[in-house]
């Protein structure tokens, strides 16, 4: 295989337990990850890009398309595997919809120093057991036949993509193509999340990356507001407010989402805070609160009518 081609393969990772007392016994095997059940699909490796788990490149280079092969590696040659596995598990969560690009359910994997947030992966650093990789090479694309995946992009390339996607999203939004704009913002947020994973939590660099998410999260939440996905609006704007507690746009959009969900107390609190920060919003806020009160009155009257004549 020539360098800079893209290889697609399924993998299964097993950890070897301690040897038994039966002489040459290898011990038991325990499955750590299986790409067929993980939810990310086949792994895509850009050969020659110096992926952090370089030994996978060496393995794939020896294989033919359609071949299934097994490789046993001492842990010292695969020290980065826990971080690679963590990133893939996080990606699987996002694809399943259980985690969004800005969610920080991880504890930031920087090897044994910081931990991965997964007990089975962190245990590898203590046990240092050999790993077995079972690979099935599915396809090989030559240069020019593929779209570069995000993991294969440099930080500079991701920065360029973020700026481009944000502008494309803005153009689409102004044109009324809100669903398409939403996809652009979501993709840009994914790149930012990957950049965030490179930094130590709470460091200057990490906080700068978190701040870069704010305008994209605001744009994304506006799209969600138009889609009437109010739970997502509240989630995204709350993330913005965790970074910038005085963000008026986040407060106003979260207030509208709360109002749509009939949560008068939460809506009023956010609306009032937005007016404190931006007095020019006073008239709009009063109108929003009046409309909310009218809706609540209608609902109370409807509820009264439903129960009228049913009480004994």
PyMOL commands that set and color helices and strands:
alter all, ss='L'
color gray80, all
select helices_A, chain A and resi 35-38+54-61+75-77+81-96+111-113+119-127+150-152+155-174+178-197+204-226+230-243+248-260+264-277+279-307
alter helices_A, ss='H'
color red, helices_A
select strands_A, chain A and resi 6-16+29-34+43-46+68-73+131-141
alter strands_A, ss='S'
color yellow, strands_A
deselect
rebuild
show_as cartoon
